[in-house]
Amino acid sequence: MKLRVLSKQDVQQAVPMREAIEIVKGAFAQFSAGKAVVPLRTQLPVKRHEGVTLFMPAYLSESDDLGVKIVSVFPRNLDKSLPTIFALVVVVEAATGRPVAVMDGTYLTALRTGAASGAATDLLARQDARVAAIFGAGAQGRTQLLAVCEVRDIETAWVYDVNPQAAERYAQEMAGKGRVPADLRVASSPAEAAREADVICTATTSRTPVFADADLKPDVHINAVGSFTPEMQEIPEQTVGRARIVVGSREGCLSETGDLIIPIRKGLITEHDIYAELGEIAAGIKPGRDNADEITLFKSVGNAVQDVSVARAVLTQAETLGLGIEVEL
């Protein structure tokens, strides 16, 4: 059995962000239409090291994409100068069940997560959005900004991180990259980042809200992608309570993210306050923003349909371009 092995560089070369955004839109549309089999991911806590490893399989019946991602999130890695997230994706041939590729999933995770926020921004943010703010200066925060800049003409971007040095490095590395504006500023406080933002992306491991509700513009769009456990919370409860809430997956978000579980537990919202899944909007079943002065919130805990659909596209392009290496098992 031959298996194609693809590196981070291969993944980067194969699928650019703009293409990933459209792939993810289609994957979410299949998911919300009931054309995907996606068990809730298995979370394996590694309490001794304050980390968690997740196992995320998916099958999309319309596009015939099949695979699984293994991803680890270990916040203490920052103390070891290592990435917080490591991941690996296996692509399986749906017609035979034969594994056909294994690829770096760390960048692919950042790519597909950014692509989801790009899709949500495209469908929910004001068309005249010009200022973006990123909370979290890690790998996820980088693709968040790249994606937002693909779908809106961002003129100024802010970055805030609890580690000022990380934010400075982010600004130096990201300014002018792709469609990112040269005007990329490091915020000295969450308020400075949030108060002018038309689009906010949160990509942190925080257990408490990363900005104050009072600092938001009345028409801001928020992409919240960091919280994926009931204890993690990036978005203020007051914001959740007054926003139009769109999720990647109702079941996933109601089971996993403190951004929704905590305000539900406090009686501030109910599950019926979730307006739509992103796939319903992508498929045209429900409209996106219909009020220029409302706050829209896209909440995602990550969905394996994103990984499998993007990974399949990576493999197809890699075969065309001759990327990676083939090994005989």
C-alpha positions in Angstrom: 0.0 0.0 0.0 1.4 3.4 -1.0 0.9 6.4 1.2 1.6 10.0 0.3 3.3 12.0 3.1 2.8 15.8 3.0 4.7 18.4 5.0 3.5 21.7 6.3 5.1 23.4 3.3 3.3 21.0 0.9 0.0 21.9 2.6 0.7 25.6 2.3 1.6 25.3 -1.4 -1.4 23.1 -2.3 -4.3 25.2 -1.0 -4.3 29.0 -0.5 -6.6 30.7 2.0 -9.1 32.0 -0.6 -9.7 28.4 -1.9 -9.9 27.0 1.7 -12.6 29.5 2.5 -14.8 28.2 -0.3 -14.1 24.6 0.5 -15.1 25.1 4.1 -18.3 26.9 3.1 -19.2 23.8 1.1 -18.3 21.4 3.9 -20.5 23.3 6.4 -23.3 23.3 3.9 -23.1 19.5 3.5 -22.9 19.2 7.3 -26.0 21.3 7.9 -27.9 19.4 5.2 -27.3 16.1 6.9 -24.8 14.9 4.3 -22.0 14.3 6.7 -21.3 11.7 9.4 -19.4 13.5 12.2 -19.3 11.9 15.6 -18.6 14.3 18.5 -14.8 14.3 18.8 -13.2 12.1 21.5 -11.3 14.2 24.0 -8.5 12.5 25.9 -7.4 14.7 28.8 -3.7 14.4 29.7 -4.1 16.1 33.1 -0.6 15.4 34.3 0.7 17.8 31.6 -2.5 20.0 31.4 -3.2 19.1 27.8 -5.7 17.3 25.7 -5.6 15.1 22.6 -8.6 15.0 20.3 -9.7 12.4 17.7 -11.9 13.8 15.0 -13.3 11.6 12.2 -15.7 12.7 9.4 -17.3 11.5 6.2 -18.9 13.8 3.8 -21.3 11.8 1.6 -21.9 14.3 -1.2 -18.2 15.0 -1.9 -17.1 11.5 -0.7 -14.4 12.8 1.6 -13.3 10.6 4.4 -10.6 10.9 7.0 -9.6 11.6 10.6 -7.5 14.2 12.5 -5.6 13.7 15.7 -4.8 17.0 17.4 -3.2 17.9 20.7 -3.6 21.2 22.6 -1.0 21.6 25.3 -0.9 25.2 26.6 2.2 24.6 28.7 4.2 24.0 25.5 4.7 27.8 25.4 7.0 27.5 28.4 9.1 25.0 26.3 9.1 27.3 23.2 6.9 24.7 21.4 3.6 25.3 19.6 0.4 24.9 21.7 -1.1 22.7 18.9 0.2 19.7 17.1 -1.9 17.7 14.6 -1.9 15.0 12.0 -4.5 14.2 9.3 -5.1 10.9 7.6 -7.0 10.9 4.3 -8.9 7.7 3.6 -10.2 6.6 0.1 -14.0 6.4 0.6 -14.6 3.8 -2.0 -12.2 1.3 -0.5 -11.3 2.4 3.0 -7.7 2.5 2.0 -5.5 5.2 3.7 -4.0 7.2 0.9 -2.2 10.2 2.6 -1.0 11.5 5.9 -0.2 15.2 6.3 0.8 17.8 8.7 -2.3 18.8 10.5 -0.9 21.7 12.6 -0.9 24.2 9.8 -4.0 22.6 8.2 -5.8 23.2 11.5 -4.9 26.8 11.5 -5.8 27.1 7.8 -9.2 25.5 8.1 -10.0 27.4 11.3 -9.0 30.6 9.6 -11.1 29.6 6.6 -14.2 29.1 8.8 -13.8 32.6 10.2 -13.3 33.9 6.7 -16.5 32.2 5.6 -18.4 33.5 8.6 -17.0 37.0 8.0 -18.0 36.9 4.4 -21.5 35.9 5.3 -22.1 37.9 8.4 -19.8 41.0 8.7 -20.8 44.4 7.3 -19.6 44.9 3.7 -17.8 48.1 4.7 -15.8 46.5 7.5 -12.3 48.1 7.4 -10.8 47.5 10.9 -9.9 44.0 12.3 -8.8 43.0 15.8 -7.1 39.7 16.6 -6.9 38.4 20.1 -4.2 35.8 20.4 -0.8 36.0 18.5 -0.3 32.3 17.9 -0.6 30.3 14.7 -4.4 30.4 14.8 -4.3 34.2 15.2 -2.2 34.4 12.0 -4.6 32.6 9.7 -7.6 34.4 11.3 -6.2 37.7 10.0 -5.3 36.2 6.6 -8.8 34.9 6.2 -10.6 38.1 7.2 -8.4 40.1 4.9 -9.4 37.8 2.0 -13.1 38.6 2.3 -13.1 42.3 3.4 -10.9 45.3 2.5 -9.2 45.6 5.8 -7.2 48.9 6.1 -6.1 48.7 9.8 -5.6 45.7 12.0 -4.9 45.4 15.7 -3.4 42.5 17.6 -3.5 41.9 21.3 -1.9 39.1 23.3 -1.2 38.7 27.0 2.4 38.3 26.0 3.4 41.7 24.5 6.5 40.1 22.9 4.4 37.6 21.0 2.2 40.4 19.8 5.2 42.4 18.6 6.6 39.4 16.7 3.1 38.8 15.2 3.0 42.4 13.9 6.5 42.2 12.4 5.8 38.9 10.7 2.2 39.6 9.4 2.2 43.2 8.3 1.8 43.3 4.5 1.6 39.5 4.2 -1.0 38.4 1.7 -3.8 41.0 1.8 -2.9 42.0 5.4 -2.6 45.8 5.6 0.8 47.4 6.4 -1.1 49.2 9.1 -0.9 46.4 11.7 -0.8 47.8 15.3 0.0 46.2 18.6 -2.7 47.1 21.2 -1.6 47.9 24.7 -4.9 46.7 26.1 -8.0 44.7 25.1 -10.0 47.9 24.9 -7.6 49.5 22.5 -7.9 46.5 20.1 -11.7 46.1 20.4 -13.2 49.6 20.4 -12.6 50.4 16.7 -12.9 46.9 15.3 -15.5 46.0 12.7 -14.4 42.4 12.8 -12.9 40.6 15.9 -11.3 37.2 16.0 -10.5 35.5 19.3 -8.0 32.6 19.1 -6.8 32.0 22.7 -7.0 29.4 25.4 -8.5 31.8 27.9 -10.9 30.8 30.6 -12.2 34.4 31.1 -13.5 36.9 28.5 -10.7 38.5 26.5 -12.4 41.9 26.0 -15.3 43.8 27.7 -18.7 44.0 26.2 -18.8 47.8 26.7 -15.8 48.2 24.3 -17.6 46.8 21.3 -19.0 48.7 18.3 -22.8 48.1 17.9 -22.3 46.5 14.5 -19.2 44.4 15.1 -18.8 40.8 13.8 -17.0 38.4 16.1 -15.4 35.1 15.2 -14.8 33.1 18.4 -12.7 30.0 17.8 -10.5 29.5 20.9 -12.9 28.0 23.5 -13.5 24.3 22.9 -14.2 23.0 26.5 -17.0 23.9 29.0 -14.4 25.8 31.1 -12.9 27.9 28.4 -14.5 31.3 27.7 -13.4 34.1 25.4 -16.6 36.1 24.9 -18.4 38.2 27.6 -21.8 36.8 28.5 -23.4 40.1 27.9 -22.1 40.0 24.3 -23.4 36.5 23.7 -26.8 37.6 25.2 -27.3 40.4 22.6 -25.7 38.9 19.6 -27.1 37.0 16.6 -25.4 33.7 17.3 -24.3 31.5 14.4 -22.4 28.2 15.1 -20.4 25.7 13.2 -22.4 22.9 14.8 -25.3 23.2 17.3 -24.5 19.8 18.9 -20.7 20.5 19.1 -21.1 24.0 20.6 -23.7 23.1 23.1 -21.6 20.2 24.3 -18.2 21.8 24.3 -17.8 25.5 24.6 -18.0 27.6 27.7 -18.8 30.6 25.5 -22.3 29.2 25.2 -22.5 26.7 28.1 -21.8 29.3 30.8 -24.4 31.8 29.8 -27.0 29.0 29.3 -26.2 27.7 32.7 -26.8 31.2 34.2 -30.1 31.5 32.4 -28.9 34.4 30.2 -29.6 32.6 26.9 -31.1 29.3 25.8 -30.1 26.9 23.0 -33.0 28.4 21.1 -31.1 31.7 20.9 -28.8 30.1 18.4 -29.9 31.6 15.1 -28.3 29.2 12.6 -25.5 26.9 11.7 -23.0 28.5 9.3 -23.9 25.8 6.8 -27.5 26.9 6.7 -26.4 30.4 5.7 -23.8 29.2 3.3 -26.5 27.1 1.5 -28.9 30.0 1.4 -31.4 28.3 3.7 -31.2 31.3 6.1 -30.0 34.9 5.5 -26.9 36.2 7.2 -26.8 39.7 8.6 -30.1 41.5 8.0 -29.6 44.4 10.4 -26.7 46.7 9.8 -26.5 47.6 13.5 -26.5 44.2 15.1 -23.7 42.3 16.7 -23.1 38.9 14.9 -21.2 36.1 16.6 -19.8 33.1 14.9 -18.9 30.4 17.5 -17.0 27.3 16.4 -15.4 24.5 18.3 -13.9 23.1 15.1 -15.6 20.4 13.1 -13.9 17.5 11.3 -15.7 18.2 8.1 -13.4 21.2 7.8 -10.3 19.1 8.2 -11.4 16.3 5.9 -12.6 18.5 3.1 -9.5 20.7 3.1 -7.2 17.7 3.4 -8.8 16.0 0.4 -8.3 19.2 -1.6 -4.6 19.3 -0.5 -4.1 15.7 -1.6 -5.7 16.3 -5.0 -3.5 19.3 -5.7 -0.4 17.5 -4.3 -0.9 14.7 -6.7 -1.2 17.2 -9.6 1.9 19.1 -8.5 3.9 16.1 -7.4 4.2 17.3 -3.8 5.3 15.2 -0.9 6.8 11.7 -1.0 5.2 8.4 -1.5 6.1 5.5 0.9 5.3 1.8 0.6 3.9 0.4 3.8 
